[in-house]
C-alpha cells in the first residue's frame, strides 16, 4: 500500500514543483512590471531665477506630472553661470530619476560652445523630452528706414558696422542666433551685450541699438505702439498675430528655423530606460491638459512632448549647427 501512495505523492510533488517552477519564472517578471519608481519627491533643477520662461515652463508642467507620477515634483532654482551650474549639478547627480534638469535651449546646445561648461550635455545627460518651443521675432527700431528684411539687409550692406544689435548676454542663445543671421545675410552688425532683456529694452526703444531678436510676448506692446517693427519670424509657420511677417524660409534664411526658444527635461547619464520613459509619459500627459496648454499659449510656447529619441536627435543636430556658428563667428568661451 505504501508504494502506490508514494507514487501518487511523487506525481503530486512533480505537479507542485512544476507549478512552482512556472511561478518562479513569472513572478520576478511581474515584479519588474510594477516598478517602485517614484517612491519619493522628484526635484526639477532650474538654472535661472523665478520669473522667466526657463522657470515658468517646468513650474507649469510639474503639478500635472505630480498627479501622474503619484509623487510631488518640486522646483529648485540653482542659478549661476547662465545655467551652467545647474547643468553640471544634475549631470553629476545619482542617475535614479529624482534629480532632473529643466532647461532652456542655450544650456544644452549653445553654452557648450560659448562657455567653459565642465560637462558635455550630449554624453553626460539623457534627454527626456521637449516641453515646448517658441518662435523668435527679428525686429528693428521703427526709426530704422527699412520696411522688410530685404531692405534692412541692403541698408546694412551700404554702411557696414554702423548699426548695432542687442542681446541678453554674451555667449547666450540670442548672441549666437544673431551672429548666425549676420553670417547668412553677409552683413556686419555690432553686438551690444546686456544682462537680460529688461536692461536691453530702454536702449532698444531709444534706437541706441537698432535690431533685436525676441519672443513675441516681450515686444508685442511695442509693435502695437509702432515703436518696433517686425521683419522676420524665426519659425516654420507664420504667426496669425503677425500675418504679413515672413518666415525665415520665405525670407531666404531657412537654416535659422533651428533658432527657436525651446525648453526640455533631462536626466543624468546612466538613468535607466524605464525611468526616462516614465518621466516622458508623465510629461506628455501634462502637455495634453487644457490648463497647461493655456499657460503655454499665454507665453507663445507650443507644447511638444516628443519622444526621448526624437529629442536627443534634435539636440544633436542643434549642437552641431550652433557649434559651426560659434567657431565661424569666433564666439569665444568665457
Legacy VTK file of the C-alpha trace (Angstrom):
# vtk DataFile Version 3.0
C-alpha trace
ASCII
DATASET POLYDATA
POINTS 334 float
0.000 0.000 0.000
2.927 2.322 0.743
4.317 2.190 -2.835
1.137 3.405 -4.571
0.826 6.206 -2.047
4.430 7.078 -2.713
3.758 7.171 -6.459
0.795 9.479 -6.038
2.826 11.716 -3.760
5.664 11.818 -6.256
3.335 12.807 -9.122
1.705 15.431 -6.931
5.099 16.731 -5.970
6.094 16.967 -9.644
2.940 18.938 -10.374
3.608 21.242 -7.417
7.236 21.708 -8.360
6.235 22.338 -11.964
3.790 24.969 -10.873
6.382 26.461 -8.592
8.856 26.473 -11.449
6.464 28.385 -13.691
5.617 30.748 -10.875
9.318 31.202 -10.236
9.775 32.320 -13.823
6.707 34.543 -13.958
6.833 36.188 -10.526
10.078 38.162 -10.961
8.790 39.396 -14.329
5.580 40.514 -12.661
7.619 42.330 -10.054
9.626 44.063 -12.727
6.401 45.095 -14.459
5.423 47.026 -11.323
8.300 49.473 -10.849
8.564 51.202 -7.499
9.704 54.449 -9.130
8.933 57.019 -7.951
8.609 56.442 -4.220
9.685 59.908 -3.042
9.551 63.514 -4.370
11.294 64.380 -7.640
13.341 67.561 -7.977
13.407 69.687 -11.146
16.586 71.797 -11.079
16.265 75.134 -12.924
19.374 77.144 -13.735
17.686 80.529 -13.669
15.760 82.647 -11.186
11.985 82.666 -10.996
10.218 84.994 -13.387
11.485 83.931 -16.806
10.260 81.246 -19.176
13.039 78.835 -18.183
11.455 78.768 -14.730
7.833 79.138 -15.804
7.700 76.140 -18.156
8.731 73.454 -15.627
6.527 75.070 -12.978
3.621 74.765 -15.382
4.007 71.032 -16.014
5.254 69.973 -12.548
1.840 69.820 -10.787
0.311 67.746 -13.582
3.295 65.417 -13.679
2.958 65.022 -9.902
-0.577 63.746 -10.400
0.539 61.171 -12.974
3.600 60.014 -11.055
1.949 59.913 -7.643
4.793 61.896 -6.074
5.393 65.597 -5.647
7.562 67.313 -8.251
9.355 70.288 -6.699
11.340 73.090 -8.340
14.812 74.062 -7.156
16.393 77.214 -8.610
20.151 76.696 -8.731
21.248 79.864 -10.512
24.599 80.974 -11.869
26.873 80.923 -14.931
23.969 81.177 -17.412
22.544 77.869 -16.245
25.859 76.009 -16.274
25.845 75.425 -12.511
22.516 73.622 -12.721
23.588 71.606 -15.766
26.758 70.466 -14.034
24.949 69.676 -10.781
22.412 67.391 -12.451
24.958 65.753 -14.762
26.868 64.640 -11.652
23.784 63.620 -9.634
22.827 59.978 -8.985
21.050 58.531 -12.054
17.994 57.453 -10.070
15.338 59.705 -11.590
14.967 62.002 -8.591
17.175 64.879 -9.793
16.052 66.185 -13.180
17.334 69.171 -15.155
14.771 71.599 -16.617
16.450 73.687 -19.295
16.142 76.278 -21.982
17.841 75.783 -25.333
21.008 77.739 -24.575
22.118 75.499 -21.709
22.208 72.397 -23.882
23.264 73.397 -27.411
24.845 76.865 -27.086
26.757 77.032 -23.786
28.955 74.018 -24.661
30.404 76.155 -27.489
30.484 79.573 -25.840
31.409 78.912 -22.203
33.663 76.687 -20.142
30.962 74.162 -19.317
32.683 71.315 -17.406
30.242 68.641 -18.615
29.040 67.582 -22.055
25.237 67.667 -22.370
25.379 65.231 -25.287
27.095 62.486 -23.313
26.540 63.361 -19.650
22.748 63.682 -19.803
19.816 61.630 -21.008
17.174 63.687 -22.772
13.633 63.001 -21.582
11.546 65.240 -23.815
10.953 68.757 -25.050
8.360 70.654 -23.033
7.651 73.296 -25.636
9.041 75.554 -28.312
8.527 79.195 -29.202
9.368 81.291 -32.247
11.564 84.375 -32.243
10.858 87.681 -33.988
13.688 89.529 -35.716
12.750 93.176 -35.315
14.147 96.683 -35.558
13.547 100.072 -34.015
10.863 101.823 -36.043
13.239 104.721 -36.752
15.381 102.471 -38.968
14.418 103.182 -42.607
13.608 99.603 -43.617
10.159 98.098 -44.036
11.171 94.469 -44.529
14.113 92.136 -44.123
15.444 92.682 -47.650
15.520 96.448 -47.187
17.290 96.096 -43.843
19.993 93.820 -45.286
20.543 96.244 -48.172
20.820 99.134 -45.711
23.317 97.239 -43.548
25.465 96.387 -46.565
25.659 100.057 -47.546
27.067 101.030 -44.128
28.926 98.038 -42.640
29.349 98.183 -38.880
27.203 101.295 -38.446
24.276 99.564 -36.773
24.023 97.608 -33.534
22.050 94.664 -32.249
21.355 93.932 -28.608
21.189 90.562 -26.873
20.561 89.270 -23.367
24.140 88.259 -22.635
27.433 87.401 -24.327
27.639 83.740 -25.299
23.911 83.146 -24.875
21.485 81.791 -27.417
20.381 85.230 -28.669
24.002 86.267 -29.201
24.682 83.141 -31.256
21.393 83.404 -33.172
22.130 86.984 -34.189
25.623 86.033 -35.317
24.024 83.250 -37.350
21.792 85.818 -39.063
24.796 88.028 -39.804
26.641 85.115 -41.412
23.676 84.096 -43.538
22.897 87.672 -44.605
26.536 88.648 -45.172
26.272 91.836 -43.130
28.244 93.497 -40.349
26.303 94.483 -37.230
27.962 95.333 -33.936
26.850 93.371 -30.857
25.933 95.032 -27.566
25.570 92.599 -24.666
23.190 93.265 -21.783
22.376 91.393 -18.587
18.912 90.382 -19.652
16.116 91.764 -21.812
14.968 94.287 -19.196
18.314 96.104 -19.388
18.366 95.927 -23.184
14.909 97.338 -23.845
15.476 101.026 -22.899
18.412 101.316 -25.324
16.474 99.443 -27.972
13.422 101.690 -27.731
15.619 104.812 -27.867
17.376 103.488 -31.026
20.794 103.198 -29.385
20.657 99.651 -30.698
18.764 99.052 -33.915
17.952 95.338 -34.009
16.911 92.572 -31.641
15.623 89.009 -31.600
12.820 88.439 -29.118
9.891 86.248 -28.249
6.571 87.792 -29.210
5.277 88.498 -25.663
8.345 90.638 -24.879
7.737 93.024 -27.786
4.011 92.718 -28.511
3.110 96.053 -26.897
5.950 97.903 -28.616
4.932 96.551 -32.011
1.341 97.643 -31.376
2.594 101.109 -30.358
4.662 101.425 -33.537
7.956 101.610 -31.635
9.367 98.362 -33.006
8.946 96.836 -36.473
8.938 93.061 -37.017
10.928 91.943 -40.061
11.056 88.152 -39.928
9.517 85.358 -37.917
12.195 82.823 -36.984
9.884 79.836 -37.175
8.317 77.418 -39.637
4.846 78.946 -39.930
3.528 82.487 -39.998
2.064 83.840 -36.791
-1.601 84.841 -37.172
-0.878 87.848 -34.937
1.711 89.000 -37.493
0.177 87.801 -40.777
2.341 89.992 -43.007
5.669 88.979 -41.467
7.599 86.403 -43.499
9.000 83.219 -42.011
12.727 82.509 -42.136
12.274 80.170 -45.114
10.118 82.661 -47.008
12.721 85.366 -46.462
15.561 83.126 -47.673
17.025 82.226 -44.267
15.682 78.708 -43.714
18.655 77.499 -41.584
17.528 79.953 -38.915
14.430 77.842 -38.280
16.570 75.989 -35.736
16.977 79.227 -33.747
13.879 78.721 -31.629
13.335 79.058 -27.916
12.767 75.542 -26.587
12.573 74.037 -23.103
13.172 70.460 -22.018
13.773 67.880 -19.306
16.979 65.872 -18.871
18.322 63.215 -16.505
21.882 62.215 -15.545
23.696 59.758 -17.769
23.005 56.195 -16.680
19.377 56.799 -15.727
17.501 53.565 -16.609
15.350 53.487 -19.754
12.243 52.644 -17.715
12.603 55.809 -15.620
13.262 58.015 -18.647
10.191 56.569 -20.340
8.033 57.010 -17.223
9.007 60.673 -16.959
8.406 61.184 -20.674
4.917 59.687 -20.412
4.124 61.925 -17.439
5.327 64.973 -19.402
3.211 64.066 -22.428
0.170 63.581 -20.176
0.750 67.014 -18.622
1.003 68.694 -22.022
-2.392 67.301 -23.012
-4.209 69.103 -20.203
-6.121 72.272 -21.013
-4.573 74.213 -18.123
-1.042 73.546 -19.357
-1.975 74.296 -22.962
-3.481 77.618 -21.923
-0.478 78.546 -19.801
1.908 77.823 -22.624
-0.189 79.680 -25.186
-0.138 82.758 -22.949
3.655 82.687 -23.256
3.641 81.994 -27.024
5.071 78.496 -26.497
3.787 75.431 -28.357
3.571 72.124 -26.431
5.845 69.464 -27.934
6.191 66.336 -25.792
8.334 64.378 -28.255
9.980 61.026 -27.541
13.382 60.782 -25.843
14.803 59.555 -29.158
13.411 62.479 -31.160
14.537 64.999 -28.541
18.028 63.502 -28.492
18.240 63.718 -32.296
17.120 67.363 -32.267
19.726 68.225 -29.638
22.475 66.537 -31.646
21.519 68.462 -34.806
21.304 71.821 -32.996
24.580 71.176 -31.194
26.398 70.549 -34.464
24.879 73.534 -36.290
25.474 76.017 -33.485
28.994 74.739 -32.930
29.813 75.705 -36.506
28.293 79.156 -35.976
30.285 79.728 -32.777
33.536 78.755 -34.488
32.883 80.785 -37.632
31.748 83.866 -35.700
34.629 83.378 -33.233
32.353 83.483 -30.190
34.922 82.635 -27.554
34.316 80.516 -24.476
34.336 82.625 -21.321
LINES 1 335
334 0 1 2 3 4 5 6 7 8 9 10 11 12 13 14 15 16 17 18 19 20 21 22 23 24 25 26 27 28 29 30 31 32 33 34 35 36 37 38 39 40 41 42 43 44 45 46 47 48 49 50 51 52 53 54 55 56 57 58 59 60 61 62 63 64 65 66 67 68 69 70 71 72 73 74 75 76 77 78 79 80 81 82 83 84 85 86 87 88 89 90 91 92 93 94 95 96 97 98 99 100 101 102 103 104 105 106 107 108 109 110 111 112 113 114 115 116 117 118 119 120 121 122 123 124 125 126 127 128 129 130 131 132 133 134 135 136 137 138 139 140 141 142 143 144 145 146 147 148 149 150 151 152 153 154 155 156 157 158 159 160 161 162 163 164 165 166 167 168 169 170 171 172 173 174 175 176 177 178 179 180 181 182 183 184 185 186 187 188 189 190 191 192 193 194 195 196 197 198 199 200 201 202 203 204 205 206 207 208 209 210 211 212 213 214 215 216 217 218 219 220 221 222 223 224 225 226 227 228 229 230 231 232 233 234 235 236 237 238 239 240 241 242 243 244 245 246 247 248 249 250 251 252 253 254 255 256 257 258 259 260 261 262 263 264 265 266 267 268 269 270 271 272 273 274 275 276 277 278 279 280 281 282 283 284 285 286 287 288 289 290 291 292 293 294 295 296 297 298 299 300 301 302 303 304 305 306 307 308 309 310 311 312 313 314 315 316 317 318 319 320 321 322 323 324 325 326 327 328 329 330 331 332 333
